[in-house]
Each structure stands twice: as structure tokens, then as C-alpha cells.
Amino acid sequence: MIPDKLFSICNTLALAGWIVLIFLPFWKNRDKYVFGLIILLLAVIYSWLILSTIDKDVLTNFGTLGGVSSLFENKTMLLAGWIHYLAFDLLVGIYILNNARKIGINHWVVAPTMLLTFLFGPFGLLLFYLLRWARTRKFFTDF
């Protein structure tokens, strides 16, 4: 029961973070709220799940797809993997918004890439990079 309840709580936290990032672009404490509260709380929950579930076989299971698949047969490890995605996708969202502001891309132009990052992680980031390239003709810029 605990994994199911934590899944719901963490999804709600992540959704709150995405709502703040997408719909409150001019809130000056936006990044502090999303990073300092939501992402770090997800990191604490993730760390607790990993430390309470880890065994000696975990580190050897990362070398093959079958090994990683066997890790996710454990519901707690599957939840930890999901929380990993939630936290890092939010961090990517903060990066996208700050980078877009730095190079002068309007927030509402970037918003669709944020939604795609929320739903499909790296796909949204790729689309942001393509948007940034269209704007600056540079694929890589300062982080």
C-alpha cells in the first residue's frame, strides 16, 4: 500500500511543480519553490526508497537490460525509478525556462516544449533545443 500512496503523492507534487513552471512564468520564487521544495522532497523520498530496498545485487544489475528489468520487478524499485524521472524532468524544465529567458525566447513559445518534457522527458528537451537552434542558429550555448 505504501508504494501506491507514495506514487500518488509524488505525481501530485510533480504536477504542482509543472503547473508552477508553465503557468506562473513571472513568479520570482518559481525556481526556488520547484527546486527547493518539490525536487528536493522527491529526492528525499527517492533516497529513502533506494536505501530501504537496496541489496548487494542492485549494483550488478545495471550492466544489462535484463538486470535493470529485474530491478523493476520490485514495486518499490519501480516507484523509485518513476520518482527519478519526475525529479529530473522537473530539473530539465527549470533549465529550459532559464535558458529560454537568457536567449530571449518568449515563455509561451517555450510552453509546449515544457508540456512535452513533462510527458515525454527527453523528447521535450530535444524540441526545445530545435527551437533554440531556430532562434540562435547555435545548437549548443552556455548552460
N, C-alpha and C positions, 0 to 999 in steps of 0.2 A: 504493500500500500504506500509506503514512503516514496519509492521511485515515481509512482503515478502522481502523487501530490506535488513532489518537487518538480516534475515535468510541467505541471500546470502553473506553478508559481514562477518558474524560470521563464516560461513562454510569456507570461503576463508581464514580467519585468522587462524582457527584451522588447515586447510590443510597445510598452511605455517609452522605452528608450528611442525606438524608431519614430514614434509619434512626435516626441520632442525634437528629434533631429530633422524630420521632414516638415513639420507644421509650425515650429517655433524658431525660424531661422535667425531672428534678431534678438533672441534672449541671450544676454551676455554671459549668463552662467550655464548655458546649454551644455557645453563640453564637460564642465566640472560636474554637473548633475549626472550626465550619462556615464562618464568615465569614473568619477569619484564615488558614485553611489551604485549604479546599476552594474557596470562591468566588474568592478571590484567585488561586489556581492556575488555575482556569478562566479568569479574566480575563487572566492572562499568556498562556495558550495561545491564547485568542481574539485577543488583540492581535498575537501573533506571526503567526497565520494571516492576519489582515487586512493587516498591514504587509508580509508577504511576497507577498501576492497582489494588492494594490490597484493599480489603474491609473487613468489620468485619466478614464475613463468611469464609474467607480464612483459618484462624487458626483452625476452627472447621472441615474443610473438609479433614484434614489429617488423621482422625481416621478410615476411611473406604475406601475400594477400590472404592466404588461408589462416595464418596466425592472427592477423588483425580481425578476420571474420570470427574466429573463435573467441576473441576478446568480447565481441559484441553479442555473443550468445548469452552473456551475463547481463541481465536487465540493468543493473547498477552501472556497469561499464558502458553500456549503450547510452544511458542517460548522461553519463559524464562526457561521452563523445558529442552528444547533442548540445550540451551546455558549452562545450569547447567552441562549437560552431556559432552559437548565439553570441558569446562574448567577443570572439574575433571578428565576426561580421559587423558588430556594433563599432568596434575599433576601426575597421575599414571605413565605415560610414562617417566617422569623425574625420578621418584622413581625407576622404573625398570632399567633404564640405569645406574643410580648411584649405585644401589645395585649390578648389574651385574659387573660393573667395580671393586667394592670393593671386590668381591669374585673371580674375575679373569675369568669371562665368556666373551669370545670374542664378540664384538659388533655385528658382522654379524651372530653369532649364536642366539643372542637375537632378532635381527631384525624381524623375523617372529612373535614373540610374541608382538612386538610393532605394527605391522600391524593389528594383531588380536585385540589388545587393542583399536586401532583407530576405527576399525569396530564394535567390539562387547564388548568393555569395560572389564567387569569382566572376560569374557572367556579368553582374552589375559593375564590378570593378573594371572589367575589360571594356564595357561600353563607356564608362567614364573616361578611360584612357583614350578611346577613339574620339570622344567628344573633345577632350583636352587637346588631342593632336589636331583636330579640325580647327580649333581656336588658335593654337600657338604654332602649329607645324613642327612641334617638338614632341616626341613620344615620351621622353624622359625629361623631367625637370627636377628642381630641388624638392626634397621632401619637406 
